[in-house]
Amino acid sequence: MTIEGRCLCGKVRYEVRGDLTRAGSCHCSMCRRSHGAAFGTYASVPDGGFHWLAGEDDVTVYKSSPAGGRAFCRRCGSTLGAVENGELRWITLGTVDGDPGIRPQANIFVASKAPWHEITDDLPQFDEYPPSE
């Protein structure tokens, strides 16, 4: 499967070759601030499967933790994904064109969710990262 995505202004485009895995909605305070919403929904990309198609020079990474950061378009501000150890490892599902072939499987960091948001789906909820598979 090949998935394509882009930022709001369309300057940055990417593709993922292979199936996305481990999709979830993160309710931590950093994701809420980054997205300006109650949560951000991400999916893990396969090793070596992520490639920029256009606009890589317009991508900026905000280092939000010692090992990682949040990649975004410096022109329009779209959050594109999460970087781990210098590599984009998670894409935001909101930037995918079409069906990403995966659905969220859990809500994570619900211990710090927005007090004004009620989680109403039936997905498992974890106070932090879920246990590894």
N, CA, C and O atoms as CSV, one atom per row, in Angstrom:
chain,resi,resn,atom,element,x,y,z
A,1,MET,N,N,0.851,-1.183,0.000
A,1,MET,CA,C,0.000,0.000,0.000
A,1,MET,C,C,0.893,1.242,0.000
A,1,MET,O,O,1.899,1.294,0.708
A,2,THR,N,N,0.519,2.232,-0.793
A,2,THR,CA,C,1.203,3.522,-0.782
A,2,THR,C,C,0.187,4.586,-0.374
A,2,THR,O,O,-0.900,4.681,-0.943
A,3,ILE,N,N,0.562,5.374,0.613
A,3,ILE,CA,C,-0.298,6.427,1.152
A,3,ILE,C,C,0.396,7.753,0.895
A,3,ILE,O,O,1.608,7.876,1.070
A,4,GLU,N,N,-0.382,8.746,0.477
A,4,GLU,CA,C,0.171,10.089,0.316
A,4,GLU,C,C,-0.541,11.047,1.251
A,4,GLU,O,O,-1.684,10.823,1.652
A,5,GLY,N,N,0.164,12.124,1.590
A,5,GLY,CA,C,-0.409,13.139,2.450
A,5,GLY,C,C,0.249,14.476,2.191
A,5,GLY,O,O,1.234,14.574,1.460
A,6,ARG,N,N,-0.318,15.511,2.809
A,6,ARG,CA,C,0.200,16.865,2.591
A,6,ARG,C,C,-0.254,17.787,3.708
A,6,ARG,O,O,-1.154,17.475,4.487
A,7,CYS,N,N,0.406,18.931,3.752
A,7,CYS,CA,C,0.040,19.968,4.715
A,7,CYS,C,C,-1.152,20.773,4.169
A,7,CYS,O,O,-1.614,20.531,3.054
A,8,LEU,N,N,-1.626,21.704,4.946
A,8,LEU,CA,C,-2.768,22.534,4.563
A,8,LEU,C,C,-2.513,23.353,3.311
A,8,LEU,O,O,-3.379,23.432,2.440
A,9,CYS,N,N,-1.323,23.973,3.202
A,9,CYS,CA,C,-1.047,24.819,2.035
A,9,CYS,C,C,-0.600,24.011,0.816
A,9,CYS,O,O,-0.542,24.544,-0.292
A,10,GLY,N,N,-0.285,22.730,1.014
A,10,GLY,CA,C,0.091,21.863,-0.093
A,10,GLY,C,C,1.554,21.926,-0.504
A,10,GLY,O,O,1.966,21.204,-1.412
A,11,LYS,N,N,2.345,22.768,0.142
A,11,LYS,CA,C,3.770,22.877,-0.206
A,11,LYS,C,C,4.537,21.620,0.195
A,11,LYS,O,O,5.463,21.209,-0.505
A,12,VAL,N,N,4.161,21.011,1.313
A,12,VAL,CA,C,4.831,19.807,1.791
A,12,VAL,C,C,3.955,18.601,1.453
A,12,VAL,O,O,2.774,18.549,1.795
A,13,ARG,N,N,4.569,17.639,0.774
A,13,ARG,CA,C,3.871,16.393,0.441
A,13,ARG,C,C,4.780,15.224,0.793
A,13,ARG,O,O,6.005,15.324,0.726
A,14,TYR,N,N,4.159,14.124,1.165
A,14,TYR,CA,C,4.915,12.927,1.538
A,14,TYR,C,C,4.203,11.679,1.057
A,14,TYR,O,O,3.044,11.719,0.644
A,15,GLU,N,N,4.929,10.562,1.120
A,15,GLU,CA,C,4.307,9.277,0.871
A,15,GLU,C,C,4.844,8.272,1.877
A,15,GLU,O,O,5.956,8.402,2.389
A,16,VAL,N,N,4.026,7.273,2.142
A,16,VAL,CA,C,4.416,6.158,2.993
A,16,VAL,C,C,4.205,4.900,2.173
A,16,VAL,O,O,3.107,4.642,1.681
A,17,ARG,N,N,5.264,4.124,2.032
A,17,ARG,CA,C,5.183,2.833,1.347
A,17,ARG,C,C,5.090,1.750,2.409
A,17,ARG,O,O,5.961,1.627,3.270
A,18,GLY,N,N,4.042,0.981,2.337
A,18,GLY,CA,C,3.797,-0.061,3.336
A,18,GLY,C,C,2.617,0.311,4.211
A,18,GLY,O,O,2.096,1.424,4.137
A,19,ASP,N,N,2.210,-0.616,5.023
A,19,ASP,CA,C,1.035,-0.420,5.876
A,19,ASP,C,C,1.379,0.376,7.132
A,19,ASP,O,O,2.420,0.171,7.755
A,20,LEU,N,N,0.482,1.281,7.482
A,20,LEU,CA,C,0.598,1.993,8.755
A,20,LEU,C,C,0.221,1.039,9.885
A,20,LEU,O,O,-0.576,0.120,9.698
A,21,THR,N,N,0.801,1.271,11.050
A,21,THR,CA,C,0.486,0.428,12.209
A,21,THR,C,C,0.303,1.298,13.442
A,21,THR,O,O,0.605,2.492,13.421
A,22,ARG,N,N,-0.186,0.702,14.500
A,22,ARG,CA,C,-0.310,1.345,15.809
A,22,ARG,C,C,-0.921,2.741,15.754
A,22,ARG,O,O,-0.284,3.713,16.161
A,23,ALA,N,N,-2.123,2.845,15.265
A,23,ALA,CA,C,-2.809,4.138,15.218
A,23,ALA,C,C,-3.498,4.415,16.547
A,23,ALA,O,O,-4.090,3.528,17.162
A,24,GLY,N,N,-3.403,5.672,16.973
A,24,GLY,CA,C,-4.063,6.038,18.216
A,24,GLY,C,C,-4.237,7.530,18.347
A,24,GLY,O,O,-3.576,8.318,17.670
A,25,SER,N,N,-5.131,7.898,19.226
A,25,SER,CA,C,-5.380,9.308,19.509
A,25,SER,C,C,-4.691,9.665,20.821
A,25,SER,O,O,-4.951,9.063,21.863
A,26,CYS,N,N,-3.810,10.655,20.748
A,26,CYS,CA,C,-3.029,11.069,21.914
A,26,CYS,C,C,-3.663,12.317,22.533
A,26,CYS,O,O,-3.904,13.314,21.853
A,27,HIS,N,N,-3.924,12.236,23.825
A,27,HIS,CA,C,-4.591,13.308,24.554
A,27,HIS,C,C,-3.639,14.102,25.443
A,27,HIS,O,O,-4.089,14.861,26.302
A,28,CYS,N,N,-2.320,13.938,25.249
A,28,CYS,CA,C,-1.365,14.655,26.097
A,28,CYS,C,C,-1.440,16.157,25.814
A,28,CYS,O,O,-1.939,16.584,24.773
A,29,SER,N,N,-0.934,16.945,26.760
A,29,SER,CA,C,-1.019,18.399,26.616
A,29,SER,C,C,-0.209,18.907,25.424
A,29,SER,O,O,-0.593,19.898,24.803
A,30,MET,N,N,0.905,18.247,25.092
A,30,MET,CA,C,1.697,18.698,23.942
A,30,MET,C,C,0.937,18.475,22.632
A,30,MET,O,O,0.954,19.340,21.757
A,31,CYS,N,N,0.275,17.336,22.488
A,31,CYS,CA,C,-0.510,17.087,21.264
A,31,CYS,C,C,-1.686,18.059,21.175
A,31,CYS,O,O,-1.995,18.565,20.096
A,32,ARG,N,N,-2.333,18.315,22.297
A,32,ARG,CA,C,-3.450,19.268,22.288
A,32,ARG,C,C,-2.972,20.640,21.825
A,32,ARG,O,O,-3.631,21.278,21.005
A,33,ARG,N,N,-1.856,21.092,22.331
A,33,ARG,CA,C,-1.345,22.416,21.941
A,33,ARG,C,C,-0.865,22.418,20.488
A,33,ARG,O,O,-1.090,23.382,19.757
A,34,SER,N,N,-0.209,21.344,20.079
A,34,SER,CA,C,0.304,21.249,18.716
A,34,SER,C,C,-0.817,21.264,17.676
A,34,SER,O,O,-0.684,21.871,16.614
A,35,HIS,N,N,-1.917,20.591,17.994
A,35,HIS,CA,C,-3.038,20.486,17.055
A,35,HIS,C,C,-4.116,21.540,17.287
A,35,HIS,O,O,-4.953,21.772,16.415
A,36,GLY,N,N,-4.101,22.175,18.446
A,36,GLY,CA,C,-5.165,23.119,18.772
A,36,GLY,C,C,-6.503,22.418,18.891
A,36,GLY,O,O,-7.542,22.980,18.546
A,37,ALA,N,N,-6.473,21.176,19.385
A,37,ALA,CA,C,-7.673,20.344,19.461
A,37,ALA,C,C,-7.589,19.449,20.702
A,37,ALA,O,O,-6.594,19.476,21.426
A,38,ALA,N,N,-8.625,18.668,20.939
A,38,ALA,CA,C,-8.670,17.799,22.110
A,38,ALA,C,C,-7.632,16.685,22.062
A,38,ALA,O,O,-7.224,16.176,23.106
A,39,PHE,N,N,-7.201,16.301,20.864
A,39,PHE,CA,C,-6.211,15.233,20.721
A,39,PHE,C,C,-5.648,15.266,19.303
A,39,PHE,O,O,-6.179,15.930,18.413
A,40,GLY,N,N,-4.562,14.531,19.125
A,40,GLY,CA,C,-3.976,14.326,17.803
A,40,GLY,C,C,-3.990,12.841,17.508
A,40,GLY,O,O,-3.745,12.030,18.402
A,41,THR,N,N,-4.273,12.472,16.266
A,41,THR,CA,C,-4.325,11.060,15.905
A,41,THR,C,C,-3.164,10.738,14.969
A,41,THR,O,O,-2.986,11.370,13.928
A,42,TYR,N,N,-2.386,9.746,15.365
A,42,TYR,CA,C,-1.152,9.373,14.673
A,42,TYR,C,C,-1.174,7.894,14.307
A,42,TYR,O,O,-1.928,7.108,14.881
A,43,ALA,N,N,-0.337,7.532,13.346
A,43,ALA,CA,C,-0.079,6.126,13.033
A,43,ALA,C,C,1.403,5.965,12.759
A,43,ALA,O,O,2.051,6.858,12.212
A,44,SER,N,N,1.922,4.834,13.139
A,44,SER,CA,C,3.330,4.520,12.963
A,44,SER,C,C,3.599,4.119,11.510
A,44,SER,O,O,2.820,3.387,10.900
A,45,VAL,N,N,4.711,4.610,10.973
A,45,VAL,CA,C,5.096,4.262,9.598
A,45,VAL,C,C,6.091,3.109,9.630
A,45,VAL,O,O,6.859,2.984,10.584
A,46,PRO,N,N,6.088,2.261,8.596
A,46,PRO,CA,C,7.045,1.148,8.575
A,46,PRO,C,C,8.479,1.646,8.423
A,46,PRO,O,O,8.712,2.711,7.852
A,47,ASP,N,N,9.426,0.886,8.926
A,47,ASP,CA,C,10.844,1.231,8.790
A,47,ASP,C,C,11.192,1.482,7.333
A,47,ASP,O,O,10.938,0.639,6.473
A,48,GLY,N,N,11.772,2.639,7.060
A,48,GLY,CA,C,12.183,2.982,5.700
A,48,GLY,C,C,11.054,3.312,4.755
A,48,GLY,O,O,11.287,3.505,3.562
A,49,GLY,N,N,9.821,3.382,5.264
A,49,GLY,CA,C,8.673,3.596,4.394
A,49,GLY,C,C,8.279,5.039,4.150
A,49,GLY,O,O,7.470,5.314,3.264
A,50,PHE,N,N,8.839,5.973,4.921
A,50,PHE,CA,C,8.446,7.381,4.799
A,50,PHE,C,C,9.374,8.113,3.847
A,50,PHE,O,O,10.595,7.982,3.936
A,51,HIS,N,N,8.783,8.903,2.912
A,51,HIS,CA,C,9.572,9.678,1.955
A,51,HIS,C,C,8.899,11.019,1.693
A,51,HIS,O,O,7.685,11.077,1.498
A,52,TRP,N,N,9.675,12.089,1.688
A,52,TRP,CA,C,9.154,13.399,1.307
A,52,TRP,C,C,9.032,13.426,-0.211
A,52,TRP,O,O,9.943,12.989,-0.914
A,53,LEU,N,N,7.918,13.934,-0.718
A,53,LEU,CA,C,7.727,14.103,-2.161
A,53,LEU,C,C,8.007,15.532,-2.595
A,53,LEU,O,O,8.487,15.764,-3.705
A,54,ALA,N,N,7.712,16.486,-1.729
A,54,ALA,CA,C,7.931,17.909,-2.039
A,54,ALA,C,C,7.966,18.700,-0.739
A,54,ALA,O,O,7.354,18.313,0.257
A,55,GLY,N,N,8.685,19.803,-0.765
A,55,GLY,CA,C,8.650,20.754,0.334
A,55,GLY,C,C,9.416,20.388,1.578
A,55,GLY,O,O,9.174,20.973,2.634
A,56,GLU,N,N,10.323,19.452,1.497
A,56,GLU,CA,C,11.068,19.067,2.696
A,56,GLU,C,C,11.771,20.260,3.341
A,56,GLU,O,O,11.942,20.298,4.559
A,57,ASP,N,N,12.178,21.230,2.528
A,57,ASP,CA,C,12.823,22.433,3.074
A,57,ASP,C,C,11.861,23.291,3.889
A,57,ASP,O,O,12.294,24.140,4.669
A,58,ASP,N,N,10.559,23.073,3.713
A,58,ASP,CA,C,9.557,23.815,4.470
A,58,ASP,C,C,9.142,23.109,5.762
A,58,ASP,O,O,8.272,23.591,6.487
A,59,VAL,N,N,9.766,21.974,6.042
A,59,VAL,CA,C,9.456,21.229,7.261
A,59,VAL,C,C,10.390,21.677,8.379
A,59,VAL,O,O,11.608,21.732,8.207
A,60,THR,N,N,9.809,21.989,9.503
A,60,THR,CA,C,10.548,22.371,10.701
A,60,THR,C,C,10.192,21.377,11.794
A,60,THR,O,O,9.058,20.905,11.866
A,61,VAL,N,N,11.153,21.064,12.637
A,61,VAL,CA,C,10.890,20.163,13.764
A,61,VAL,C,C,11.063,20.950,15.058
A,61,VAL,O,O,12.114,21.536,15.317
A,62,TYR,N,N,10.021,20.946,15.846
A,62,TYR,CA,C,10.089,21.514,17.185
A,62,TYR,C,C,10.486,20.384,18.127
A,62,TYR,O,O,9.752,19.403,18.257
A,63,LYS,N,N,11.622,20.505,18.778
A,63,LYS,CA,C,12.115,19.463,19.684
A,63,LYS,C,C,11.316,19.542,20.986
A,63,LYS,O,O,11.559,20.406,21.829
A,64,SER,N,N,10.368,18.632,21.130
A,64,SER,CA,C,9.478,18.660,22.291
A,64,SER,C,C,9.908,17.715,23.403
A,64,SER,O,O,9.343,17.741,24.496
A,65,SER,N,N,10.909,16.878,23.128
A,65,SER,CA,C,11.450,15.985,24.151
A,65,SER,C,C,12.898,15.670,23.788
A,65,SER,O,O,13.323,15.950,22.668
A,66,PRO,N,N,13.658,15.096,24.710
A,66,PRO,CA,C,15.072,14.831,24.412
A,66,PRO,C,C,15.302,13.957,23.175
A,66,PRO,O,O,16.271,14.169,22.446
A,67,ALA,N,N,14.431,12.985,22.932
A,67,ALA,CA,C,14.638,12.070,21.803
A,67,ALA,C,C,13.742,12.364,20.608
A,67,ALA,O,O,13.868,11.704,19.577
A,68,GLY,N,N,12.845,13.333,20.717
A,68,GLY,CA,C,11.899,13.505,19.627
A,68,GLY,C,C,11.369,14.911,19.473
A,68,GLY,O,O,11.720,15.831,20.211
A,69,GLY,N,N,10.505,15.037,18.477
A,69,GLY,CA,C,9.922,16.331,18.201
A,69,GLY,C,C,8.710,16.206,17.313
A,69,GLY,O,O,8.275,15.108,16.963
A,70,ARG,N,N,8.180,17.348,16.958
A,70,ARG,CA,C,6.976,17.430,16.136
A,70,ARG,C,C,7.316,18.142,14.840
A,70,ARG,O,O,7.785,19.280,14.854
A,71,ALA,N,N,7.081,17.478,13.732
A,71,ALA,CA,C,7.366,18.050,12.417
A,71,ALA,C,C,6.144,18.824,11.946
A,71,ALA,O,O,5.012,18.350,12.048
A,72,PHE,N,N,6.392,20.027,11.425
A,72,PHE,CA,C,5.283,20.828,10.916
A,72,PHE,C,C,5.747,21.663,9.733
A,72,PHE,O,O,6.942,21.893,9.547
A,73,CYS,N,N,4.777,22.114,8.932
A,73,CYS,CA,C,5.064,22.992,7.795
A,73,CYS,C,C,5.271,24.403,8.325
A,73,CYS,O,O,4.417,24.941,9.030
A,74,ARG,N,N,6.404,24.998,7.984
A,74,ARG,CA,C,6.687,26.344,8.493
A,74,ARG,C,C,5.861,27.403,7.786
A,74,ARG,O,O,5.798,28.539,8.256
A,75,ARG,N,N,5.226,27.066,6.674
A,75,ARG,CA,C,4.382,28.032,5.953
A,75,ARG,C,C,2.970,28.095,6.529
A,75,ARG,O,O,2.454,29.180,6.799
A,76,CYS,N,N,2.343,26.926,6.717
A,76,CYS,CA,C,0.945,26.932,7.162
A,76,CYS,C,C,0.748,26.410,8.579
A,76,CYS,O,O,-0.332,26.565,9.149
A,77,GLY,N,N,1.786,25.789,9.160
A,77,GLY,CA,C,1.698,25.314,10.538
A,77,GLY,C,C,1.118,23.926,10.718
A,77,GLY,O,O,0.985,23.472,11.854
A,78,SER,N,N,0.769,23.236,9.647
A,78,SER,CA,C,0.199,21.893,9.786
A,78,SER,C,C,1.157,20.953,10.494
A,78,SER,O,O,2.329,20.860,10.128
A,79,THR,N,N,0.660,20.255,11.507
A,79,THR,CA,C,1.438,19.227,12.176
A,79,THR,C,C,1.451,17.994,11.287
A,79,THR,O,O,0.398,17.435,10.979
A,80,LEU,N,N,2.633,17.573,10.876
A,80,LEU,CA,C,2.778,16.468,9.926
A,80,LEU,C,C,3.072,15.132,10.595
A,80,LEU,O,O,2.713,14.078,10.070
A,81,GLY,N,N,3.713,15.175,11.735
A,81,GLY,CA,C,4.027,13.921,12.399
A,81,GLY,C,C,4.969,14.103,13.553
A,81,GLY,O,O,5.302,15.222,13.943
A,82,ALA,N,N,5.399,12.970,14.098
A,82,ALA,CA,C,6.314,12.953,15.233
A,82,ALA,C,C,7.635,12.338,14.813
A,82,ALA,O,O,7.683,11.335,14.102
A,83,VAL,N,N,8.694,12.963,15.269
A,83,VAL,CA,C,10.055,12.547,14.946
A,83,VAL,C,C,10.645,11.854,16.166
A,83,VAL,O,O,10.513,12.340,17.289
A,84,GLU,N,N,11.293,10.724,15.941
A,84,GLU,CA,C,12.015,10.018,16.996
A,84,GLU,C,C,13.442,9.813,16.526
A,84,GLU,O,O,13.672,9.250,15.456
A,85,ASN,N,N,14.397,10.264,17.313
A,85,ASN,CA,C,15.817,10.119,16.988
A,85,ASN,C,C,16.138,10.590,15.576
A,85,ASN,O,O,16.888,9.936,14.851
A,86,GLY,N,N,15.566,11.731,15.190
A,86,GLY,CA,C,15.865,12.355,13.912
A,86,GLY,C,C,15.115,11.822,12.716
A,86,GLY,O,O,15.339,12.285,11.597
A,87,GLU,N,N,14.228,10.861,12.916
A,87,GLU,CA,C,13.495,10.264,11.798
A,87,GLU,C,C,11.993,10.380,12.032
A,87,GLU,O,O,11.521,10.133,13.141
A,88,LEU,N,N,11.238,10.753,11.000
A,88,LEU,CA,C,9.783,10.830,11.128
A,88,LEU,C,C,9.237,9.408,11.234
A,88,LEU,O,O,9.329,8.625,10.288
A,89,ARG,N,N,8.667,9.083,12.393
A,89,ARG,CA,C,8.202,7.715,12.667
A,89,ARG,C,C,6.686,7.615,12.786
A,89,ARG,O,O,6.128,6.520,12.711
A,90,TRP,N,N,6.018,8.749,12.970
A,90,TRP,CA,C,4.556,8.769,13.136
A,90,TRP,C,C,3.996,9.871,12.255
A,90,TRP,O,O,4.514,10.988,12.266
A,91,ILE,N,N,2.956,9.583,11.496
A,91,ILE,CA,C,2.293,10.637,10.721
A,91,ILE,C,C,0.963,10.973,11.383
A,91,ILE,O,O,0.343,10.139,12.043
A,92,THR,N,N,0.546,12.217,11.187
A,92,THR,CA,C,-0.771,12.613,11.671
A,92,THR,C,C,-1.794,12.174,10.632
A,92,THR,O,O,-1.681,12.520,9.456
A,93,LEU,N,N,-2.781,11.422,11.064
A,93,LEU,CA,C,-3.760,10.890,10.114
A,93,LEU,C,C,-4.581,11.990,9.453
A,93,LEU,O,O,-5.134,11.784,8.373
A,94,GLY,N,N,-4.667,13.152,10.090
A,94,GLY,CA,C,-5.401,14.266,9.497
A,94,GLY,C,C,-4.749,14.830,8.246
A,94,GLY,O,O,-5.389,15.578,7.507
A,95,THR,N,N,-3.491,14.490,7.991
A,95,THR,CA,C,-2.802,14.997,6.797
A,95,THR,C,C,-2.809,13.993,5.644
A,95,THR,O,O,-2.302,14.295,4.563
A,96,VAL,N,N,-3.372,12.812,5.857
A,96,VAL,CA,C,-3.408,11.769,4.824
A,96,VAL,C,C,-4.489,12.077,3.792
A,96,VAL,O,O,-5.607,12.459,4.139
A,97,ASP,N,N,-4.136,11.904,2.513
A,97,ASP,CA,C,-5.118,12.013,1.431
A,97,ASP,C,C,-5.823,10.663,1.292
A,97,ASP,O,O,-5.168,9.647,1.059
A,98,GLY,N,N,-7.128,10.643,1.432
A,98,GLY,CA,C,-7.878,9.399,1.275
A,98,GLY,C,C,-7.852,8.540,2.519
A,98,GLY,O,O,-7.603,9.023,3.624
A,99,ASP,N,N,-8.113,7.253,2.323
A,99,ASP,CA,C,-8.211,6.299,3.420
A,99,ASP,C,C,-6.818,5.784,3.777
A,99,ASP,O,O,-6.131,5.232,2.917
A,100,PRO,N,N,-6.388,5.955,5.035
A,100,PRO,CA,C,-5.055,5.488,5.414
A,100,PRO,C,C,-4.964,3.973,5.602
A,100,PRO,O,O,-3.871,3.442,5.794
A,101,GLY,N,N,-6.088,3.279,5.550
A,101,GLY,CA,C,-6.072,1.830,5.695
A,101,GLY,C,C,-5.965,1.352,7.132
A,101,GLY,O,O,-5.748,0.166,7.378
A,102,ILE,N,N,-6.114,2.256,8.074
A,102,ILE,CA,C,-6.052,1.909,9.496
A,102,ILE,C,C,-6.999,2.826,10.249
A,102,ILE,O,O,-7.295,3.937,9.808
A,103,ARG,N,N,-7.463,2.353,11.374
A,103,ARG,CA,C,-8.329,3.151,12.246
A,103,ARG,C,C,-7.667,3.250,13.618
A,103,ARG,O,O,-6.888,2.372,13.989
A,104,PRO,N,N,-7.963,4.302,14.375
A,104,PRO,CA,C,-7.398,4.389,15.723
A,104,PRO,C,C,-7.739,3.136,16.527
A,104,PRO,O,O,-8.846,2.602,16.450
A,105,GLN,N,N,-6.753,2.689,17.299
A,105,GLN,CA,C,-6.908,1.469,18.082
A,105,GLN,C,C,-6.959,1.738,19.577
A,105,GLN,O,O,-7.316,0.851,20.352
A,106,ALA,N,N,-6.605,2.957,19.996
A,106,ALA,CA,C,-6.584,3.280,21.424
A,106,ALA,C,C,-6.542,4.782,21.622
A,106,ALA,O,O,-6.212,5.539,20.709
A,107,ASN,N,N,-6.878,5.192,22.817
A,107,ASN,CA,C,-6.683,6.562,23.288
A,107,ASN,C,C,-5.547,6.504,24.295
A,107,ASN,O,O,-5.578,5.714,25.239
A,108,ILE,N,N,-4.527,7.364,24.081
A,108,ILE,CA,C,-3.383,7.321,24.983
A,108,ILE,C,C,-3.209,8.660,25.704
A,108,ILE,O,O,-3.702,9.697,25.260
A,109,PHE,N,N,-2.506,8.605,26.808
A,109,PHE,CA,C,-2.276,9.749,27.688
A,109,PHE,C,C,-3.588,10.402,28.133
A,109,PHE,O,O,-3.698,11.625,28.216
A,110,VAL,N,N,-4.570,9.554,28.413
A,110,VAL,CA,C,-5.872,10.075,28.839
A,110,VAL,C,C,-5.826,10.661,30.247
A,110,VAL,O,O,-6.737,11.392,30.637
A,111,ALA,N,N,-4.777,10.351,31.018
A,111,ALA,CA,C,-4.655,10.942,32.361
A,111,ALA,C,C,-4.481,12.452,32.271
A,111,ALA,O,O,-4.766,13.164,33.234
A,112,SER,N,N,-4.018,12.949,31.127
A,112,SER,CA,C,-3.843,14.401,30.976
A,112,SER,C,C,-4.759,14.971,29.896
A,112,SER,O,O,-4.466,16.025,29.332
A,113,LYS,N,N,-5.858,14.290,29.605
A,113,LYS,CA,C,-6.775,14.784,28.566
A,113,LYS,C,C,-7.388,16.123,28.976
A,113,LYS,O,O,-7.386,16.495,30.149
A,114,ALA,N,N,-7.907,16.827,27.988
A,114,ALA,CA,C,-8.561,18.105,28.246
A,114,ALA,C,C,-9.785,17.882,29.139
A,114,ALA,O,O,-10.585,16.987,28.866
A,115,PRO,N,N,-9.945,18.674,30.194
A,115,PRO,CA,C,-11.076,18.475,31.100
A,115,PRO,C,C,-12.424,18.734,30.440
A,115,PRO,O,O,-13.453,18.270,30.932
A,116,TRP,N,N,-12.430,19.466,29.338
A,116,TRP,CA,C,-13.679,19.791,28.652
A,116,TRP,C,C,-14.053,18.755,27.592
A,116,TRP,O,O,-15.097,18.878,26.951
A,117,HIS,N,N,-13.210,17.735,27.401
A,117,HIS,CA,C,-13.468,16.717,26.367
A,117,HIS,C,C,-13.840,15.391,27.006
A,117,HIS,O,O,-13.159,14.924,27.920
A,118,GLU,N,N,-14.913,14.784,26.529
A,118,GLU,CA,C,-15.327,13.465,26.988
A,118,GLU,C,C,-15.028,12.465,25.880
A,118,GLU,O,O,-15.479,12.641,24.748
A,119,ILE,N,N,-14.281,11.427,26.192
A,119,ILE,CA,C,-13.991,10.364,25.224
A,119,ILE,C,C,-15.224,9.473,25.147
A,119,ILE,O,O,-15.621,8.873,26.146
A,120,THR,N,N,-15.824,9.386,23.981
A,120,THR,CA,C,-17.084,8.655,23.848
A,120,THR,C,C,-16.977,7.389,23.000
A,120,THR,O,O,-17.969,6.684,22.819
A,121,ASP,N,N,-15.775,7.091,22.475
A,121,ASP,CA,C,-15.655,5.855,21.702
A,121,ASP,C,C,-15.406,4.674,22.651
A,121,ASP,O,O,-15.225,4.859,23.854
A,122,ASP,N,N,-15.401,3.481,22.098
A,122,ASP,CA,C,-15.212,2.271,22.895
A,122,ASP,C,C,-13.779,1.753,22.851
A,122,ASP,O,O,-13.521,0.622,23.263
A,123,LEU,N,N,-12.849,2.560,22.359
A,123,LEU,CA,C,-11.459,2.123,22.262
A,123,LEU,C,C,-10.821,2.045,23.646
A,123,LEU,O,O,-11.226,2.763,24.560
A,124,PRO,N,N,-9.822,1.174,23.802
A,124,PRO,CA,C,-9.113,1.118,25.083
A,124,PRO,C,C,-8.495,2.472,25.415
A,124,PRO,O,O,-8.103,3.227,24.525
A,125,GLN,N,N,-8.417,2.761,26.697
A,125,GLN,CA,C,-7.822,4.013,27.166
A,125,GLN,C,C,-6.629,3.702,28.064
A,125,GLN,O,O,-6.695,2.844,28.944
A,126,PHE,N,N,-5.534,4.426,27.817
A,126,PHE,CA,C,-4.313,4.237,28.588
A,126,PHE,C,C,-3.867,5.578,29.150
A,126,PHE,O,O,-3.907,6.593,28.454
A,127,ASP,N,N,-3.442,5.584,30.411
A,127,ASP,CA,C,-2.967,6.817,31.032
A,127,ASP,C,C,-1.664,7.297,30.407
A,127,ASP,O,O,-1.378,8.495,30.413
A,128,GLU,N,N,-0.864,6.365,29.861
A,128,GLU,CA,C,0.394,6.677,29.196
A,128,GLU,C,C,0.460,5.870,27.898
A,128,GLU,O,O,-0.575,5.563,27.306
A,129,TYR,N,N,1.676,5.523,27.450
A,129,TYR,CA,C,1.801,4.649,26.287
A,129,TYR,C,C,1.259,3.283,26.658
A,129,TYR,O,O,1.460,2.821,27.781
A,130,PRO,N,N,0.569,2.625,25.724
A,130,PRO,CA,C,0.111,1.253,26.018
A,130,PRO,C,C,1.299,0.295,26.061
A,130,PRO,O,O,2.363,0.601,25.522
A,131,PRO,N,N,1.128,-0.845,26.690
A,131,PRO,CA,C,2.217,-1.817,26.714
A,131,PRO,C,C,2.598,-2.251,25.295
A,131,PRO,O,O,1.751,-2.300,24.404
A,132,SER,N,N,3.867,-2.561,25.099
A,132,SER,CA,C,4.337,-3.013,23.773
A,132,SER,C,C,3.683,-4.331,23.419
A,132,SER,O,O,3.345,-5.147,24.277
A,133,GLU,N,N,3.521,-4.504,22.121
A,133,GLU,CA,C,2.870,-5.725,21.634
A,133,GLU,C,C,3.821,-6.884,21.581
A,133,GLU,O,O,3.430,-7.985,21.192
